[in-house]
């Protein structure tokens, strides 16, 4: 039961896809500067970042915002 979401720019984009695109574009160091959370700054990995972001709504919102501003347009 999939509903169409024509006005949702993140429709069909997973959190993993967003994190990987941001890391590819900025690298972990710059990503940790832009969004200062431990999972991006200390021993970063996609797996640990996803675990944290799935539990922490405010951090996920920052990742989504940065993704929309910098990667979705590319």
mmCIF file of the N, C-alpha and C atoms, coordinates in Angstrom:
data_MODEL
# 
_entry.id   MODEL 
# 
loop_
_atom_site.group_PDB 
_atom_site.id 
_atom_site.type_symbol 
_atom_site.label_atom_id 
_atom_site.label_alt_id 
_atom_site.label_comp_id 
_atom_site.label_asym_id 
_atom_site.label_entity_id 
_atom_site.label_seq_id 
_atom_site.pdbx_PDB_ins_code 
_atom_site.Cartn_x 
_atom_site.Cartn_y 
_atom_site.Cartn_z 
_atom_site.occupancy 
_atom_site.B_iso_or_equiv 
_atom_site.pdbx_formal_charge 
_atom_site.auth_seq_id 
_atom_site.auth_comp_id 
_atom_site.auth_asym_id 
_atom_site.auth_atom_id 
_atom_site.pdbx_PDB_model_num 
ATOM 1   N N  . UNK A 1 1  ? 0.824  -1.180 0.000  1.00 0.00 ? 1  UNK A N  1 
ATOM 2   C CA . UNK A 1 1  ? 0.000  0.000  0.000  1.00 0.00 ? 1  UNK A CA 1 
ATOM 3   C C  . UNK A 1 1  ? 0.868  1.242  0.000  1.00 0.00 ? 1  UNK A C  1 
ATOM 4   N N  . UNK A 1 2  ? 1.337  1.599  -1.128 1.00 0.00 ? 2  UNK A N  1 
ATOM 5   C CA . UNK A 1 2  ? 2.188  2.763  -1.267 1.00 0.00 ? 2  UNK A CA 1 
ATOM 6   C C  . UNK A 1 2  ? 1.364  3.952  -1.741 1.00 0.00 ? 2  UNK A C  1 
ATOM 7   N N  . UNK A 1 3  ? 1.490  5.059  -1.024 1.00 0.00 ? 3  UNK A N  1 
ATOM 8   C CA . UNK A 1 3  ? 0.793  6.274  -1.421 1.00 0.00 ? 3  UNK A CA 1 
ATOM 9   C C  . UNK A 1 3  ? 1.797  7.182  -2.107 1.00 0.00 ? 3  UNK A C  1 
ATOM 10  N N  . UNK A 1 4  ? 1.353  7.825  -3.169 1.00 0.00 ? 4  UNK A N  1 
ATOM 11  C CA . UNK A 1 4  ? 2.237  8.746  -3.859 1.00 0.00 ? 4  UNK A CA 1 
ATOM 12  C C  . UNK A 1 4  ? 2.426  10.001 -3.016 1.00 0.00 ? 4  UNK A C  1 
ATOM 13  N N  . UNK A 1 5  ? 3.618  10.550 -3.075 1.00 0.00 ? 5  UNK A N  1 
ATOM 14  C CA . UNK A 1 5  ? 3.938  11.762 -2.339 1.00 0.00 ? 5  UNK A CA 1 
ATOM 15  C C  . UNK A 1 5  ? 4.611  12.749 -3.284 1.00 0.00 ? 5  UNK A C  1 
ATOM 16  N N  . UNK A 1 6  ? 3.842  13.333 -4.198 1.00 0.00 ? 6  UNK A N  1 
ATOM 17  C CA . UNK A 1 6  ? 4.462  14.188 -5.204 1.00 0.00 ? 6  UNK A CA 1 
ATOM 18  C C  . UNK A 1 6  ? 5.146  15.434 -4.640 1.00 0.00 ? 6  UNK A C  1 
ATOM 19  N N  . UNK A 1 7  ? 4.733  15.919 -3.466 1.00 0.00 ? 7  UNK A N  1 
ATOM 20  C CA . UNK A 1 7  ? 5.351  17.129 -2.928 1.00 0.00 ? 7  UNK A CA 1 
ATOM 21  C C  . UNK A 1 7  ? 6.459  16.833 -1.923 1.00 0.00 ? 7  UNK A C  1 
ATOM 22  N N  . UNK A 1 8  ? 6.753  15.572 -1.682 1.00 0.00 ? 8  UNK A N  1 
ATOM 23  C CA . UNK A 1 8  ? 7.809  15.204 -0.740 1.00 0.00 ? 8  UNK A CA 1 
ATOM 24  C C  . UNK A 1 8  ? 9.111  14.977 -1.510 1.00 0.00 ? 8  UNK A C  1 
ATOM 25  N N  . UNK A 1 9  ? 10.081 15.900 -1.389 1.00 0.00 ? 9  UNK A N  1 
ATOM 26  C CA . UNK A 1 9  ? 11.328 15.751 -2.144 1.00 0.00 ? 9  UNK A CA 1 
ATOM 27  C C  . UNK A 1 9  ? 12.189 14.572 -1.688 1.00 0.00 ? 9  UNK A C  1 
ATOM 28  N N  . UNK A 1 10 ? 11.898 14.012 -0.513 1.00 0.00 ? 10 UNK A N  1 
ATOM 29  C CA . UNK A 1 10 ? 12.678 12.882 -0.009 1.00 0.00 ? 10 UNK A CA 1 
ATOM 30  C C  . UNK A 1 10 ? 12.008 11.539 -0.286 1.00 0.00 ? 10 UNK A C  1 
ATOM 31  N N  . UNK A 1 11 ? 10.881 11.550 -0.971 1.00 0.00 ? 11 UNK A N  1 
ATOM 32  C CA . UNK A 1 11 ? 10.172 10.304 -1.256 1.00 0.00 ? 11 UNK A CA 1 
ATOM 33  C C  . UNK A 1 11 ? 11.074 9.359  -2.059 1.00 0.00 ? 11 UNK A C  1 
ATOM 34  N N  . UNK A 1 12 ? 11.243 8.152  -1.559 1.00 0.00 ? 12 UNK A N  1 
ATOM 35  C CA . UNK A 1 12 ? 12.055 7.152  -2.244 1.00 0.00 ? 12 UNK A CA 1 
ATOM 36  C C  . UNK A 1 12 ? 13.530 7.207  -1.909 1.00 0.00 ? 12 UNK A C  1 
ATOM 37  N N  . UNK A 1 13 ? 13.938 8.148  -1.073 1.00 0.00 ? 13 UNK A N  1 
ATOM 38  C CA . UNK A 1 13 ? 15.350 8.279  -0.700 1.00 0.00 ? 13 UNK A CA 1 
ATOM 39  C C  . UNK A 1 13 ? 15.498 7.785  0.737  1.00 0.00 ? 13 UNK A C  1 
ATOM 40  N N  . UNK A 1 14 ? 16.320 6.775  0.924  1.00 0.00 ? 14 UNK A N  1 
ATOM 41  C CA . UNK A 1 14 ? 16.506 6.226  2.263  1.00 0.00 ? 14 UNK A CA 1 
ATOM 42  C C  . UNK A 1 14 ? 17.511 7.058  3.054  1.00 0.00 ? 14 UNK A C  1 
ATOM 43  N N  . UNK A 1 15 ? 17.485 6.876  4.349  1.00 0.00 ? 15 UNK A N  1 
ATOM 44  C CA . UNK A 1 15 ? 18.447 7.552  5.211  1.00 0.00 ? 15 UNK A CA 1 
ATOM 45  C C  . UNK A 1 15 ? 19.868 7.128  4.848  1.00 0.00 ? 15 UNK A C  1 
ATOM 46  N N  . UNK A 1 16 ? 20.057 5.854  4.536  1.00 0.00 ? 16 UNK A N  1 
ATOM 47  C CA . UNK A 1 16 ? 21.374 5.357  4.107  1.00 0.00 ? 16 UNK A CA 1 
ATOM 48  C C  . UNK A 1 16 ? 21.845 6.097  2.848  1.00 0.00 ? 16 UNK A C  1 
ATOM 49  N N  . UNK A 1 17 ? 20.950 6.274  1.901  1.00 0.00 ? 17 UNK A N  1 
ATOM 50  C CA . UNK A 1 17 ? 21.309 6.970  0.661  1.00 0.00 ? 17 UNK A CA 1 
ATOM 51  C C  . UNK A 1 17 ? 21.734 8.408  0.951  1.00 0.00 ? 17 UNK A C  1 
ATOM 52  N N  . UNK A 1 18 ? 21.016 9.069  1.874  1.00 0.00 ? 18 UNK A N  1 
ATOM 53  C CA . UNK A 1 18 ? 21.359 10.449 2.222  1.00 0.00 ? 18 UNK A CA 1 
ATOM 54  C C  . UNK A 1 18 ? 22.734 10.529 2.878  1.00 0.00 ? 18 UNK A C  1 
ATOM 55  N N  . UNK A 1 19 ? 22.980 9.658  3.858  1.00 0.00 ? 19 UNK A N  1 
ATOM 56  C CA . UNK A 1 19 ? 24.271 9.688  4.563  1.00 0.00 ? 19 UNK A CA 1 
ATOM 57  C C  . UNK A 1 19 ? 25.404 9.394  3.592  1.00 0.00 ? 19 UNK A C  1 
ATOM 58  N N  . UNK A 1 20 ? 25.251 8.389  2.763  1.00 0.00 ? 20 UNK A N  1 
ATOM 59  C CA . UNK A 1 20 ? 26.309 8.041  1.809  1.00 0.00 ? 20 UNK A CA 1 
ATOM 60  C C  . UNK A 1 20 ? 26.564 9.172  0.819  1.00 0.00 ? 20 UNK A C  1 
ATOM 61  N N  . UNK A 1 21 ? 25.511 9.835  0.359  1.00 0.00 ? 21 UNK A N  1 
ATOM 62  C CA . UNK A 1 21 ? 25.689 10.955 -0.570 1.00 0.00 ? 21 UNK A CA 1 
ATOM 63  C C  . UNK A 1 21 ? 26.394 12.126 0.112  1.00 0.00 ? 21 UNK A C  1 
ATOM 64  N N  . UNK A 1 22 ? 26.045 12.403 1.356  1.00 0.00 ? 22 UNK A N  1 
ATOM 65  C CA . UNK A 1 22 ? 26.691 13.499 2.083  1.00 0.00 ? 22 UNK A CA 1 
ATOM 66  C C  . UNK A 1 22 ? 28.159 13.190 2.356  1.00 0.00 ? 22 UNK A C  1 
ATOM 67  N N  . UNK A 1 23 ? 28.458 11.953 2.702  1.00 0.00 ? 23 UNK A N  1 
ATOM 68  C CA . UNK A 1 23 ? 29.856 11.569 2.940  1.00 0.00 ? 23 UNK A CA 1 
ATOM 69  C C  . UNK A 1 23 ? 30.655 11.662 1.644  1.00 0.00 ? 23 UNK A C  1 
ATOM 70  N N  . UNK A 1 24 ? 30.056 11.239 0.557  1.00 0.00 ? 24 UNK A N  1 
ATOM 71  C CA . UNK A 1 24 ? 30.743 11.313 -0.738 1.00 0.00 ? 24 UNK A CA 1 
ATOM 72  C C  . UNK A 1 24 ? 31.006 12.765 -1.125 1.00 0.00 ? 24 UNK A C  1 
ATOM 73  N N  . UNK A 1 25 ? 30.042 13.624 -0.865 1.00 0.00 ? 25 UNK A N  1 
ATOM 74  C CA . UNK A 1 25 ? 30.187 15.025 -1.255 1.00 0.00 ? 25 UNK A CA 1 
ATOM 75  C C  . UNK A 1 25 ? 31.139 15.798 -0.343 1.00 0.00 ? 25 UNK A C  1 
ATOM 76  N N  . UNK A 1 26 ? 31.002 15.602 0.984  1.00 0.00 ? 26 UNK A N  1 
ATOM 77  C CA . UNK A 1 26 ? 31.748 16.415 1.945  1.00 0.00 ? 26 UNK A CA 1 
ATOM 78  C C  . UNK A 1 26 ? 32.882 15.681 2.644  1.00 0.00 ? 26 UNK A C  1 
ATOM 79  N N  . UNK A 1 27 ? 32.773 14.369 2.806  1.00 0.00 ? 27 UNK A N  1 
ATOM 80  C CA . UNK A 1 27 ? 33.710 13.626 3.635  1.00 0.00 ? 27 UNK A CA 1 
ATOM 81  C C  . UNK A 1 27 ? 33.267 13.723 5.084  1.00 0.00 ? 27 UNK A C  1 
ATOM 82  N N  . UNK A 1 28 ? 33.751 12.798 5.912  1.00 0.00 ? 28 UNK A N  1 
ATOM 83  C CA . UNK A 1 28 ? 33.329 12.756 7.310  1.00 0.00 ? 28 UNK A CA 1 
ATOM 84  C C  . UNK A 1 28 ? 33.722 14.012 8.070  1.00 0.00 ? 28 UNK A C  1 
ATOM 85  N N  . UNK A 1 29 ? 34.926 14.503 7.841  1.00 0.00 ? 29 UNK A N  1 
ATOM 86  C CA . UNK A 1 29 ? 35.412 15.662 8.599  1.00 0.00 ? 29 UNK A CA 1 
ATOM 87  C C  . UNK A 1 29 ? 34.529 16.885 8.372  1.00 0.00 ? 29 UNK A C  1 
ATOM 88  N N  . UNK A 1 30 ? 34.251 17.201 7.132  1.00 0.00 ? 30 UNK A N  1 
ATOM 89  C CA . UNK A 1 30 ? 33.408 18.366 6.818  1.00 0.00 ? 30 UNK A CA 1 
ATOM 90  C C  . UNK A 1 30 ? 31.968 18.127 7.260  1.00 0.00 ? 30 UNK A C  1 
ATOM 91  N N  . UNK A 1 31 ? 31.488 16.916 7.114  1.00 0.00 ? 31 UNK A N  1 
ATOM 92  C CA . UNK A 1 31 ? 30.126 16.599 7.556  1.00 0.00 ? 31 UNK A CA 1 
ATOM 93  C C  . UNK A 1 31 ? 30.011 16.800 9.069  1.00 0.00 ? 31 UNK A C  1 
ATOM 94  N N  . UNK A 1 32 ? 31.029 16.415 9.805  1.00 0.00 ? 32 UNK A N  1 
ATOM 95  C CA . UNK A 1 32 ? 31.053 16.630 11.248 1.00 0.00 ? 32 UNK A CA 1 
ATOM 96  C C  . UNK A 1 32 ? 31.119 18.092 11.633 1.00 0.00 ? 32 UNK A C  1 
ATOM 97  N N  . UNK A 1 33 ? 31.682 18.921 10.782 1.00 0.00 ? 33 UNK A N  1 
ATOM 98  C CA . UNK A 1 33 ? 31.688 20.367 11.033 1.00 0.00 ? 33 UNK A CA 1 
ATOM 99  C C  . UNK A 1 33 ? 30.313 20.971 10.746 1.00 0.00 ? 33 UNK A C  1 
ATOM 100 N N  . UNK A 1 34 ? 29.700 20.522 9.679  1.00 0.00 ? 34 UNK A N  1 
ATOM 101 C CA . UNK A 1 34 ? 28.389 21.065 9.285  1.00 0.00 ? 34 UNK A CA 1 
ATOM 102 C C  . UNK A 1 34 ? 27.272 20.603 10.214 1.00 0.00 ? 34 UNK A C  1 
ATOM 103 N N  . UNK A 1 35 ? 27.354 19.348 10.658 1.00 0.00 ? 35 UNK A N  1 
ATOM 104 C CA . UNK A 1 35 ? 26.385 18.803 11.613 1.00 0.00 ? 35 UNK A CA 1 
ATOM 105 C C  . UNK A 1 35 ? 27.207 18.220 12.758 1.00 0.00 ? 35 UNK A C  1 
ATOM 106 N N  . UNK A 1 36 ? 27.426 18.993 13.807 1.00 0.00 ? 36 UNK A N  1 
ATOM 107 C CA . UNK A 1 36 ? 28.339 18.565 14.877 1.00 0.00 ? 36 UNK A CA 1 
ATOM 108 C C  . UNK A 1 36 ? 27.721 17.529 15.828 1.00 0.00 ? 36 UNK A C  1 
ATOM 109 N N  . UNK A 1 37 ? 27.719 16.290 15.379 1.00 0.00 ? 37 UNK A N  1 
ATOM 110 C CA . UNK A 1 37 ? 27.277 15.187 16.229 1.00 0.00 ? 37 UNK A CA 1 
ATOM 111 C C  . UNK A 1 37 ? 28.393 14.147 16.259 1.00 0.00 ? 37 UNK A C  1 
ATOM 112 N N  . UNK A 1 38 ? 28.497 13.453 17.403 1.00 0.00 ? 38 UNK A N  1 
ATOM 113 C CA . UNK A 1 38 ? 29.612 12.526 17.631 1.00 0.00 ? 38 UNK A CA 1 
ATOM 114 C C  . UNK A 1 38 ? 29.752 11.452 16.560 1.00 0.00 ? 38 UNK A C  1 
ATOM 115 N N  . UNK A 1 39 ? 28.631 10.941 16.057 1.00 0.00 ? 39 UNK A N  1 
ATOM 116 C CA . UNK A 1 39 ? 28.727 9.837  15.093 1.00 0.00 ? 39 UNK A CA 1 
ATOM 117 C C  . UNK A 1 39 ? 29.369 10.282 13.782 1.00 0.00 ? 39 UNK A C  1 
ATOM 118 N N  . UNK A 1 40 ? 29.447 11.602 13.539 1.00 0.00 ? 40 UNK A N  1 
ATOM 119 C CA . UNK A 1 40 ? 30.135 12.109 12.349 1.00 0.00 ? 40 UNK A CA 1 
ATOM 120 C C  . UNK A 1 40 ? 31.570 12.541 12.673 1.00 0.00 ? 40 UNK A C  1 
ATOM 121 N N  . UNK A 1 41 ? 31.860 12.793 13.939 1.00 0.00 ? 41 UNK A N  1 
ATOM 122 C CA . UNK A 1 41 ? 33.142 13.367 14.310 1.00 0.00 ? 41 UNK A CA 1 
ATOM 123 C C  . UNK A 1 41 ? 34.161 12.374 14.862 1.00 0.00 ? 41 UNK A C  1 
ATOM 124 N N  . UNK A 1 42 ? 33.700 11.344 15.548 1.00 0.00 ? 42 UNK A N  1 
ATOM 125 C CA . UNK A 1 42 ? 34.617 10.409 16.207 1.00 0.00 ? 42 UNK A CA 1 
ATOM 126 C C  . UNK A 1 42 ? 34.387 8.991  15.691 1.00 0.00 ? 42 UNK A C  1 
ATOM 127 N N  . UNK A 1 43 ? 35.384 8.433  15.021 1.00 0.00 ? 43 UNK A N  1 
ATOM 128 C CA . UNK A 1 43 ? 35.311 7.082  14.469 1.00 0.00 ? 43 UNK A CA 1 
ATOM 129 C C  . UNK A 1 43 ? 34.020 6.871  13.658 1.00 0.00 ? 43 UNK A C  1 
ATOM 130 N N  . UNK A 1 44 ? 33.785 7.720  12.652 1.00 0.00 ? 44 UNK A N  1 
ATOM 131 C CA . UNK A 1 44 ? 32.519 7.666  11.919 1.00 0.00 ? 44 UNK A CA 1 
ATOM 132 C C  . UNK A 1 44 ? 32.392 6.447  11.006 1.00 0.00 ? 44 UNK A C  1 
ATOM 133 N N  . UNK A 1 45 ? 31.172 5.980  10.882 1.00 0.00 ? 45 UNK A N  1 
ATOM 134 C CA . UNK A 1 45 ? 30.844 4.941  9.912  1.00 0.00 ? 45 UNK A CA 1 
ATOM 135 C C  . UNK A 1 45 ? 29.378 5.109  9.548  1.00 0.00 ? 45 UNK A C  1 
ATOM 136 N N  . UNK A 1 46 ? 29.012 4.596  8.400  1.00 0.00 ? 46 UNK A N  1 
ATOM 137 C CA . UNK A 1 46 ? 27.619 4.681  7.975  1.00 0.00 ? 46 UNK A CA 1 
ATOM 138 C C  . UNK A 1 46 ? 26.751 3.921  8.965  1.00 0.00 ? 46 UNK A C  1 
ATOM 139 N N  . UNK A 1 47 ? 27.196 2.747  9.384  1.00 0.00 ? 47 UNK A N  1 
ATOM 140 C CA . UNK A 1 47 ? 26.400 1.913  10.290 1.00 0.00 ? 47 UNK A CA 1 
ATOM 141 C C  . UNK A 1 47 ? 26.112 2.626  11.612 1.00 0.00 ? 47 UNK A C  1 
ATOM 142 N N  . UNK A 1 48 ? 27.135 3.187  12.243 1.00 0.00 ? 48 UNK A N  1 
ATOM 143 C CA . UNK A 1 48 ? 26.920 3.863  13.528 1.00 0.00 ? 48 UNK A CA 1 
ATOM 144 C C  . UNK A 1 48 ? 26.082 5.127  13.353 1.00 0.00 ? 48 UNK A C  1 
ATOM 145 N N  . UNK A 1 49 ? 26.273 5.812  12.248 1.00 0.00 ? 49 UNK A N  1 
ATOM 146 C CA . UNK A 1 49 ? 25.489 7.016  11.987 1.00 0.00 ? 49 UNK A CA 1 
ATOM 147 C C  . UNK A 1 49 ? 24.014 6.682  11.801 1.00 0.00 ? 49 UNK A C  1 
ATOM 148 N N  . UNK A 1 50 ? 23.728 5.641  11.043 1.00 0.00 ? 50 UNK A N  1 
ATOM 149 C CA . UNK A 1 50 ? 22.331 5.247  10.831 1.00 0.00 ? 50 UNK A CA 1 
ATOM 150 C C  . UNK A 1 50 ? 21.670 4.857  12.142 1.00 0.00 ? 50 UNK A C  1 
ATOM 151 N N  . UNK A 1 51 ? 22.389 4.137  12.986 1.00 0.00 ? 51 UNK A N  1 
ATOM 152 C CA . UNK A 1 51 ? 21.842 3.714  14.280 1.00 0.00 ? 51 UNK A CA 1 
ATOM 153 C C  . UNK A 1 51 ? 21.446 4.935  15.110 1.00 0.00 ? 51 UNK A C  1 
ATOM 154 N N  . UNK A 1 52 ? 22.316 5.932  15.173 1.00 0.00 ? 52 UNK A N  1 
ATOM 155 C CA . UNK A 1 52 ? 22.031 7.148  15.930 1.00 0.00 ? 52 UNK A CA 1 
ATOM 156 C C  . UNK A 1 52 ? 20.910 7.953  15.288 1.00 0.00 ? 52 UNK A C  1 
ATOM 157 N N  . UNK A 1 53 ? 20.972 8.152  13.990 1.00 0.00 ? 53 UNK A N  1 
ATOM 158 C CA . UNK A 1 53 ? 19.995 9.003  13.313 1.00 0.00 ? 53 UNK A CA 1 
ATOM 159 C C  . UNK A 1 53 ? 18.584 8.423  13.349 1.00 0.00 ? 53 UNK A C  1 
ATOM 160 N N  . UNK A 1 54 ? 18.474 7.109  13.353 1.00 0.00 ? 54 UNK A N  1 
ATOM 161 C CA . UNK A 1 54 ? 17.149 6.490  13.424 1.00 0.00 ? 54 UNK A CA 1 
ATOM 162 C C  . UNK A 1 54 ? 16.494 6.696  14.790 1.00 0.00 ? 54 UNK A C  1 
ATOM 163 N N  . UNK A 1 55 ? 17.302 6.921  15.805 1.00 0.00 ? 55 UNK A N  1 
ATOM 164 C CA . UNK A 1 55 ? 16.783 7.118  17.165 1.00 0.00 ? 55 UNK A CA 1 
ATOM 165 C C  . UNK A 1 55 ? 16.602 8.595  17.514 1.00 0.00 ? 55 UNK A C  1 
ATOM 166 N N  . UNK A 1 56 ? 17.250 9.489  16.784 1.00 0.00 ? 56 UNK A N  1 
ATOM 167 C CA . UNK A 1 56 ? 17.335 10.892 17.174 1.00 0.00 ? 56 UNK A CA 1 
ATOM 168 C C  . UNK A 1 56 ? 16.724 11.785 16.089 1.00 0.00 ? 56 UNK A C  1 
ATOM 169 N N  . UNK A 1 57 ? 15.496 12.182 16.331 1.00 0.00 ? 57 UNK A N  1 
ATOM 170 C CA . UNK A 1 57 ? 14.723 12.926 15.330 1.00 0.00 ? 57 UNK A CA 1 
ATOM 171 C C  . UNK A 1 57 ? 15.379 14.251 14.918 1.00 0.00 ? 57 UNK A C  1 
ATOM 172 N N  . UNK A 1 58 ? 15.894 15.016 15.899 1.00 0.00 ? 58 UNK A N  1 
ATOM 173 C CA . UNK A 1 58 ? 16.467 16.319 15.559 1.00 0.00 ? 58 UNK A CA 1 
ATOM 174 C C  . UNK A 1 58 ? 17.706 16.170 14.675 1.00 0.00 ? 58 UNK A C  1 
ATOM 175 N N  . UNK A 1 59 ? 18.510 15.144 14.927 1.00 0.00 ? 59 UNK A N  1 
ATOM 176 C CA . UNK A 1 59 ? 19.714 14.932 14.124 1.00 0.00 ? 59 UNK A CA 1 
ATOM 177 C C  . UNK A 1 59 ? 19.340 14.481 12.715 1.00 0.00 ? 59 UNK A C  1 
ATOM 178 N N  . UNK A 1 60 ? 18.348 13.608 12.620 1.00 0.00 ? 60 UNK A N  1 
ATOM 179 C CA . UNK A 1 60 ? 17.885 13.167 11.309 1.00 0.00 ? 60 UNK A CA 1 
ATOM 180 C C  . UNK A 1 60 ? 17.359 14.354 10.503 1.00 0.00 ? 60 UNK A C  1 
ATOM 181 N N  . UNK A 1 61 ? 16.643 15.254 11.162 1.00 0.00 ? 61 UNK A N  1 
ATOM 182 C CA . UNK A 1 61 ? 16.115 16.441 10.476 1.00 0.00 ? 61 UNK A CA 1 
ATOM 183 C C  . UNK A 1 61 ? 17.251 17.296 9.913  1.00 0.00 ? 61 UNK A C  1 
ATOM 184 N N  . UNK A 1 62 ? 18.356 17.418 10.666 1.00 0.00 ? 62 UNK A N  1 
ATOM 185 C CA . UNK A 1 62 ? 19.506 18.183 10.173 1.00 0.00 ? 62 UNK A CA 1 
ATOM 186 C C  . UNK A 1 62 ? 20.143 17.513 8.956  1.00 0.00 ? 62 UNK A C  1 
ATOM 187 N N  . UNK A 1 63 ? 20.230 16.187 8.972  1.00 0.00 ? 63 UNK A N  1 
ATOM 188 C CA . UNK A 1 63 ? 20.779 15.450 7.833  1.00 0.00 ? 63 UNK A CA 1 
ATOM 189 C C  . UNK A 1 63 ? 19.885 15.632 6.613  1.00 0.00 ? 63 UNK A C  1 
ATOM 190 N N  . UNK A 1 64 ? 18.577 15.516 6.805  1.00 0.00 ? 64 UNK A N  1 
ATOM 191 C CA . UNK A 1 64 ? 17.647 15.691 5.693  1.00 0.00 ? 64 UNK A CA 1 
ATOM 192 C C  . UNK A 1 64 ? 17.735 17.097 5.115  1.00 0.00 ? 64 UNK A C  1 
ATOM 193 N N  . UNK A 1 65 ? 17.837 18.093 5.990  1.00 0.00 ? 65 UNK A N  1 
ATOM 194 C CA . UNK A 1 65 ? 17.942 19.485 5.543  1.00 0.00 ? 65 UNK A CA 1 
ATOM 195 C C  . UNK A 1 65 ? 19.222 19.712 4.727  1.00 0.00 ? 65 UNK A C  1 
ATOM 196 N N  . UNK A 1 66 ? 20.346 19.227 5.238  1.00 0.00 ? 66 UNK A N  1 
ATOM 197 C CA . UNK A 1 66 ? 21.611 19.380 4.520  1.00 0.00 ? 66 UNK A CA 1 
ATOM 198 C C  . UNK A 1 66 ? 21.566 18.638 3.191  1.00 0.00 ? 66 UNK A C  1 
ATOM 199 N N  . UNK A 1 67 ? 20.993 17.443 3.190  1.00 0.00 ? 67 UNK A N  1 
ATOM 200 C CA . UNK A 1 67 ? 20.877 16.674 1.957  1.00 0.00 ? 67 UNK A CA 1 
ATOM 201 C C  . UNK A 1 67 ? 20.071 17.456 0.916  1.00 0.00 ? 67 UNK A C  1 
ATOM 202 N N  . UNK A 1 68 ? 18.936 17.997 1.327  1.00 0.00 ? 68 UNK A N  1 
ATOM 203 C CA . UNK A 1 68 ? 18.088 18.740 0.394  1.00 0.00 ? 68 UNK A CA 1 
ATOM 204 C C  . UNK A 1 68 ? 18.796 19.985 -0.136 1.00 0.00 ? 68 UNK A C  1 
ATOM 205 N N  . UNK A 1 69 ? 19.532 20.689 0.741  1.00 0.00 ? 69 UNK A N  1 
ATOM 206 C CA . UNK A 1 69 ? 20.228 21.903 0.323  1.00 0.00 ? 69 UNK A CA 1 
ATOM 207 C C  . UNK A 1 69 ? 21.400 21.616 -0.602 1.00 0.00 ? 69 UNK A C  1 
ATOM 208 N N  . UNK A 1 70 ? 22.089 20.495 -0.402 1.00 0.00 ? 70 UNK A N  1 
ATOM 209 C CA . UNK A 1 70 ? 23.344 20.319 -1.121 1.00 0.00 ? 70 UNK A CA 1 
ATOM 210 C C  . UNK A 1 70 ? 23.380 19.171 -2.129 1.00 0.00 ? 70 UNK A C  1 
ATOM 211 N N  . UNK A 1 71 ? 22.640 18.111 -1.900 1.00 0.00 ? 71 UNK A N  1 
ATOM 212 C CA . UNK A 1 71 ? 22.780 16.944 -2.772 1.00 0.00 ? 71 UNK A CA 1 
ATOM 213 C C  . UNK A 1 71 ? 21.572 16.709 -3.691 1.00 0.00 ? 71 UNK A C  1 
ATOM 214 N N  . UNK A 1 72 ? 20.407 17.052 -3.254 1.00 0.00 ? 72 UNK A N  1 
ATOM 215 C CA . UNK A 1 72 ? 19.212 16.762 -4.041 1.00 0.00 ? 72 UNK A CA 1 
ATOM 216 C C  . UNK A 1 72 ? 19.212 17.533 -5.355 1.00 0.00 ? 72 UNK A C  1 
ATOM 217 N N  . UNK A 1 73 ? 19.826 18.697 -5.352 1.00 0.00 ? 73 UNK A N  1 
ATOM 218 C CA . UNK A 1 73 ? 19.862 19.521 -6.568 1.00 0.00 ? 73 UNK A CA 1 
ATOM 219 C C  . UNK A 1 73 ? 20.888 19.040 -7.578 1.00 0.00 ? 73 UNK A C  1 
ATOM 220 N N  . UNK A 1 74 ? 21.870 18.319 -7.114 1.00 0.00 ? 74 UNK A N  1 
ATOM 221 C CA . UNK A 1 74 ? 23.001 17.912 -7.981 1.00 0.00 ? 74 UNK A CA 1 
ATOM 222 C C  . UNK A 1 74 ? 22.590 16.959 -9.050 1.00 0.00 ? 74 UNK A C  1 
# 
